[in-house]
């Protein structure tokens, strides 16, 4: 008799291209994966994998079985969810988020998930956007919350909300109540996000604009550090306004009006639609329910 475990092993070896990668994803030993594939192949007169190269490539028969395996796994997900009266899968939930989420509503999200699914094991990762999307593509995480989307039909993308960005500096650098001219702005060092940070792609038209030759640029991949550098008087920076409201209230930073408009930072949920999609959809709904970038911040 064919088993779900055998189908699961074949599907993930084929999807990830290596037995080792499948064993890491399923949290099983490589010998267990190999045994399940061997048991499955014994039922057929031809091999399901071409093992002549470094990657595990499906044969023609293997491709046929992979399609059936995917259908069986989807049906098994639905049946398991029905039996549990929820979509929570018996799995580790590996989710990734940027530091803005971690500093605001991530604790509430994790609390809600644990309350709803007491037996699930959650493994949160806090990383920059580029790393999160890379790990999502490699299936090293299952779910990502960040300001970019995976543009591929295999992924589900859901918009979460927008964050207002603002120019900020120490009150000592700009004492006037009027807007800062572009000429005055360019005389100040720009404290900016380094490559790979969540704001860099959004602010590319400002940071990397040849028509805006700032006197000097100091880059950093941590927004909290940028806020402290700006509060010390080392230059002007661009930060999410709500997240540094305490700095503004304490007059360590002030919001500066300029002639250069700033875009909004929009956040998205990203996850694959091929496995445990019902559970991911439920978590996505929780995110949309509790996400509030305007009411939280690292200093509130």
DRENZALUM-939081 format. One line per field, with one value per residue (C-alpha): y negated, x, z negated; residue in three letters; residue number from 1. Coordinates in pm, 1 decimal. Layout:
REM residues N
c2	c(Y  ...)
c1	c(X  ...)
c3	c(Z  ...)
rest	c(ala  ...)
nr	c(NUM  ...)
This chain:
REM residues 300
c2	c(0.0  -349.4  -582.7  -956.9  -953.3  -801.5  -1059.1  -1338.0  -1218.3  -1199.1  -1537.3  -1725.7  -1552.3  -1640.0  -1994.9  -2075.3  -1872.5  -1694.9  -1424.1  -1627.3  -1936.9  -1730.8  -1575.7  -1921.3  -2054.5  -1757.9  -1737.4  -1374.5  -1189.8  -1147.8  -770.4  -786.3  -984.2  -739.4  -442.7  -585.5  -657.6  -306.5  -152.8  -356.9  -266.2  105.5  79.1  -24.5  146.5  -168.1  -410.8  -734.3  -934.8  -976.5  -958.6  -1002.7  -1369.6  -1559.7  -1653.6  -1415.8  -1451.4  -1281.5  -1039.0  -1048.0  -804.1  -1003.6  -1321.6  -1136.7  -1013.6  -1360.7  -1504.1  -1233.0  -1285.4  -1656.6  -1584.2  -1329.8  -1574.3  -1849.2  -1609.3  -1489.9  -1852.8  -1908.4  -1585.0  -1657.3  -2008.8  -1876.0  -1619.1  -1887.1  -2142.0  -2384.4  -2426.4  -2391.7  -2140.4  -1907.3  -2092.9  -2352.6  -2694.1  -2881.0  -3241.5  -3541.3  -3911.6  -4235.0  -4431.8  -4676.6  -4390.7  -4243.4  -4578.1  -4629.0  -4359.8  -4032.7  -3938.2  -3964.8  -3757.7  -3478.1  -3483.7  -3451.0  -3161.6  -2973.0  -3025.8  -2896.9  -2610.5  -2501.3  -2207.9  -2396.3  -2478.1  -2833.2  -2935.0  -3312.9  -3467.4  -3841.0  -3937.8  -4197.4  -4168.9  -4030.3  -3746.3  -3665.5  -3633.3  -3426.3  -3188.0  -3172.3  -3081.6  -2809.3  -2680.0  -2746.0  -2946.8  -2904.5  -3253.4  -3602.9  -3950.0  -4220.9  -4521.8  -4321.8  -4037.7  -3714.2  -3768.4  -3410.1  -3219.2  -2971.7  -3240.7  -3414.6  -3785.4  -3988.5  -4361.7  -4445.8  -4820.3  -5131.5  -5315.5  -5688.9  -5782.3  -6117.7  -6316.4  -6349.5  -6508.2  -6653.9  -6982.0  -7126.9  -7079.4  -7266.2  -7526.2  -7698.0  -7634.6  -7658.7  -7378.8  -7285.0  -7372.2  -7109.8  -7306.9  -7302.3  -6933.4  -6836.4  -7011.4  -6763.5  -6409.4  -6152.3  -5872.2  -5601.6  -5236.9  -4995.0  -4754.1  -4474.9  -4678.4  -4711.6  -5077.8  -5082.9  -4969.2  -5198.8  -5499.0  -5426.3  -5728.3  -5950.4  -5778.0  -5683.3  -5981.4  -6151.6  -6477.0  -6467.1  -6473.3  -6468.0  -6599.8  -6264.1  -5932.1  -5709.4  -5372.1  -5132.7  -4836.2  -4911.8  -5181.9  -5217.7  -5295.0  -5547.6  -5721.9  -5744.5  -5878.4  -6141.1  -6233.3  -6283.1  -6538.1  -6346.2  -6412.1  -6374.6  -6044.3  -5888.7  -5683.7  -5549.8  -5832.6  -5626.2  -5404.9  -5692.5  -5900.7  -5890.8  -6038.0  -6319.6  -6373.6  -6388.0  -6638.5  -6412.8  -6413.4  -6645.4  -6584.7  -6804.6  -6925.4  -6928.1  -6980.5  -6609.3  -6388.7  -6041.5  -5726.4  -5512.8  -5182.0  -4905.1  -4565.7  -4228.5  -3869.2  -3604.9  -3227.2  -2933.3  -2801.5  -2438.8  -2310.2  -2384.6  -2673.2  -2659.4  -2716.8  -2993.6  -3162.4  -3157.5  -3311.6  -3570.3  -3659.3  -3701.4  -3933.6  -4149.2  -4157.8  -4276.9  -4462.1  -4826.7  -5002.6  -5338.7  -5243.8  -5072.3  -5151.0  -5044.2  -5333.1  -5347.2)
c1	c(0.0  122.0  155.0  130.8  483.6  619.6  437.5  561.4  921.5  896.5  727.3  983.1  1289.5  1158.4  1066.8  1391.3  1615.3  1814.6  1752.9  1942.8  1726.4  1408.2  1529.0  1602.2  1263.8  1070.6  1292.7  1376.6  1704.0  1829.4  1823.6  1451.5  1384.3  1591.7  1409.0  1067.3  1172.5  1317.0  993.2  798.3  1022.9  988.3  627.0  730.0  922.0  1119.5  1307.8  1137.5  1460.8  1760.0  2052.8  2331.4  2388.7  2428.4  2060.5  1767.6  1588.9  1255.5  1219.5  911.4  734.0  852.4  694.6  367.4  381.6  478.7  151.8  -43.7  161.5  80.1  -291.7  -270.5  -88.2  -342.6  -629.2  -447.2  -411.6  -783.9  -875.4  -639.9  -778.2  -1133.6  -1046.4  -886.2  -1163.3  -889.2  -624.1  -328.5  -82.3  129.7  448.3  702.3  590.0  897.0  803.4  1020.2  965.8  1162.9  1260.3  970.2  724.9  929.8  929.7  555.9  290.2  486.1  454.4  75.4  72.1  278.0  55.8  -259.5  -111.4  -8.8  -350.6  -528.5  -285.4  -132.8  64.7  240.9  612.5  689.9  1035.7  1041.2  1333.9  1405.7  1603.1  1638.2  1396.9  1644.8  1741.0  1378.7  1276.1  1584.3  1506.0  1141.0  1245.4  1473.6  1190.8  1397.2  1104.1  734.8  592.2  742.7  622.1  821.9  795.1  841.3  660.5  760.2  636.2  564.6  234.6  352.3  334.1  40.4  94.1  -134.7  -100.0  -90.8  -60.1  146.8  397.1  463.3  828.5  971.9  1292.7  1437.6  1738.6  1849.5  1675.4  2026.4  2084.5  1771.1  1622.1  1395.9  1020.5  1022.7  1069.6  1427.9  1535.6  1697.7  2024.1  2026.7  1932.6  2220.8  2472.2  2396.2  2538.8  2273.9  2238.4  2093.0  1996.7  2256.4  2198.3  1957.9  1770.2  1392.7  1395.3  1673.2  1465.0  1177.4  1408.9  1631.2  1498.7  1615.4  1924.7  2078.2  1954.8  2248.6  2050.1  2069.4  2443.7  2453.5  2771.5  2833.9  2658.0  2681.2  2511.7  2374.4  2135.7  1971.5  1706.1  1750.2  2117.2  2031.0  1792.5  2064.4  2319.4  2070.4  1980.0  2350.6  2361.6  2562.4  2322.0  1970.1  1792.8  1466.1  1269.3  916.3  748.9  532.6  819.0  1025.7  749.6  922.4  1239.5  1024.0  829.7  1155.2  1293.5  1584.4  1464.9  1241.8  1048.9  1174.0  957.2  1148.4  1087.4  1155.7  849.1  895.2  707.2  504.9  649.5  399.6  417.1  311.5  257.2  427.0  375.6  361.2  27.4  134.4  145.1  -49.5  -213.5  -522.2  -314.2  -110.9  -433.5  -554.4  -227.1  -253.2  -599.0  -458.6  -189.0  -447.1  -659.5  -388.2  -143.0  -119.0  202.4  72.4  -5.9  318.6  684.9  1008.7  986.7  614.2)
c3	c(0.0  83.3  -213.9  -263.9  -409.3  -88.4  122.8  -102.1  -64.8  314.7  344.7  137.3  281.8  628.9  528.0  346.5  578.5  307.4  49.0  -210.5  -152.9  -186.1  -511.5  -655.8  -547.9  -690.6  -999.9  -925.5  -879.6  -525.4  -570.8  -650.9  -333.6  -127.9  -280.8  -196.0  162.8  194.8  63.6  316.6  609.7  530.1  644.5  997.2  1273.8  1360.1  1131.0  1026.2  993.6  1222.7  980.8  1234.0  1140.9  816.4  803.4  771.2  1106.2  1168.6  1455.3  1675.9  1446.1  1146.6  1287.8  1326.1  966.2  838.6  970.8  793.6  476.2  474.1  505.3  222.1  -5.2  60.1  -18.2  -329.1  -445.1  -398.4  -575.4  -866.8  -902.0  -907.3  -1172.6  -1392.9  -1325.3  -1220.8  -950.9  -1189.4  -1042.7  -1255.9  -1169.3  -1270.1  -1155.0  -1031.6  -979.8  -897.8  -959.1  -948.8  -1256.0  -1216.2  -1261.1  -1545.3  -1726.4  -1692.1  -1654.1  -1614.1  -1985.6  -1964.6  -1644.7  -1801.2  -2110.5  -1897.1  -1696.3  -2011.6  -2166.8  -1858.4  -1786.2  -2120.8  -1975.5  -1697.1  -1720.8  -1601.2  -1480.0  -1411.8  -1225.3  -1220.2  -911.7  -639.4  -347.0  -93.2  -327.2  -411.7  -46.9  30.9  -253.4  -145.0  210.9  73.6  -151.5  -463.4  -599.0  -522.7  -567.0  -534.5  -633.9  -458.3  -220.6  100.9  276.1  446.4  801.8  900.0  938.5  674.8  406.9  242.6  169.2  -56.4  -124.7  -497.2  -535.7  -473.7  -690.0  -664.0  -618.5  -725.0  -712.3  -1062.3  -1227.3  -1558.5  -1649.4  -1678.2  -1304.8  -1193.8  -1422.5  -1170.5  -1161.2  -782.1  -533.4  -453.1  -98.8  119.4  109.3  -272.0  -274.9  -47.9  -273.9  -551.5  -570.5  -478.2  -730.9  -514.4  -492.8  -359.7  -70.3  -163.9  -425.4  -406.9  -310.3  -51.6  251.9  153.0  120.0  417.7  610.2  322.1  188.7  524.1  726.6  906.3  897.8  517.4  442.2  62.0  -96.3  -260.2  -316.5  -622.0  -575.0  -836.6  -825.4  -1161.5  -1190.1  -1563.3  -1508.3  -1236.0  -1476.1  -1742.8  -1493.0  -1378.9  -1738.8  -1809.4  -1527.6  -1269.2  -982.0  -845.0  -795.2  -674.0  -925.9  -983.2  -1172.9  -1408.2  -1518.3  -1650.6  -1807.5  -2148.0  -1996.2  -1853.2  -2176.8  -2374.7  -2120.1  -2037.3  -1676.6  -1480.1  -1158.8  -876.1  -590.3  -261.3  109.8  170.7  112.2  -31.9  71.5  -166.6  -286.4  -212.8  -381.8  -240.0  -347.8  -130.3  -139.1  101.2  221.0  259.6  -98.0  -417.9  -233.1  -455.1  -767.2  -604.1  -498.2  -858.5  -982.2  -705.0  -833.7  -1186.1  -1049.5  -874.6  -1190.1  -1431.3  -1205.6  -1308.5  -1215.9  -1334.1  -1692.0  -1782.8  -1784.8  -1950.0  -2197.4  -2272.4)
rest	c(unk  unk  unk  unk  unk  unk  unk  unk  unk  unk  unk  unk  unk  unk  unk  unk  unk  unk  unk  unk  unk  unk  unk  unk  unk  unk  unk  unk  unk  unk  unk  unk  unk  unk  unk  unk  unk  unk  unk  unk  unk  unk  unk  unk  unk  unk  unk  unk  unk  unk  unk  unk  unk  unk  unk  unk  unk  unk  unk  unk  unk  unk  unk  unk  unk  unk  unk  unk  unk  unk  unk  unk  unk  unk  unk  unk  unk  unk  unk  unk  unk  unk  unk  unk  unk  unk  unk  unk  unk  unk  unk  unk  unk  unk  unk  unk  unk  unk  unk  unk  unk  unk  unk  unk  unk  unk  unk  unk  unk  unk  unk  unk  unk  unk  unk  unk  unk  unk  unk  unk  unk  unk  unk  unk  unk  unk  unk  unk  unk  unk  unk  unk  unk  unk  unk  unk  unk  unk  unk  unk  unk  unk  unk  unk  unk  unk  unk  unk  unk  unk  unk  unk  unk  unk  unk  unk  unk  unk  unk  unk  unk  unk  unk  unk  unk  unk  unk  unk  unk  unk  unk  unk  unk  unk  unk  unk  unk  unk  unk  unk  unk  unk  unk  unk  unk  unk  unk  unk  unk  unk  unk  unk  unk  unk  unk  unk  unk  unk  unk  unk  unk  unk  unk  unk  unk  unk  unk  unk  unk  unk  unk  unk  unk  unk  unk  unk  unk  unk  unk  unk  unk  unk  unk  unk  unk  unk  unk  unk  unk  unk  unk  unk  unk  unk  unk  unk  unk  unk  unk  unk  unk  unk  unk  unk  unk  unk  unk  unk  unk  unk  unk  unk  unk  unk  unk  unk  unk  unk  unk  unk  unk  unk  unk  unk  unk  unk  unk  unk  unk  unk  unk  unk  unk  unk  unk  unk  unk  unk  unk  unk  unk  unk  unk  unk  unk  unk  unk  unk  unk  unk  unk  unk  unk  unk  unk  unk  unk  unk  unk  unk)
nr	c(1  2  3  4  5  6  7  8  9  10  11  12  13  14  15  16  17  18  19  20  21  22  23  24  25  26  27  28  29  30  31  32  33  34  35  36  37  38  39  40  41  42  43  44  45  46  47  48  49  50  51  52  53  54  55  56  57  58  59  60  61  62  63  64  65  66  67  68  69  70  71  72  73  74  75  76  77  78  79  80  81  82  83  84  85  86  87  88  89  90  91  92  93  94  95  96  97  98  99  100  101  102  103  104  105  106  107  108  109  110  111  112  113  114  115  116  117  118  119  120  121  122  123  124  125  126  127  128  129  130  131  132  133  134  135  136  137  138  139  140  141  142  143  144  145  146  147  148  149  150  151  152  153  154  155  156  157  158  159  160  161  162  163  164  165  166  167  168  169  170  171  172  173  174  175  176  177  178  179  180  181  182  183  184  185  186  187  188  189  190  191  192  193  194  195  196  197  198  199  200  201  202  203  204  205  206  207  208  209  210  211  212  213  214  215  216  217  218  219  220  221  222  223  224  225  226  227  228  229  230  231  232  233  234  235  236  237  238  239  240  241  242  243  244  245  246  247  248  249  250  251  252  253  254  255  256  257  258  259  260  261  262  263  264  265  266  267  268  269  270  271  272  273  274  275  276  277  278  279  280  281  282  283  284  285  286  287  288  289  290  291  292  293  294  295  296  297  298  299  300)
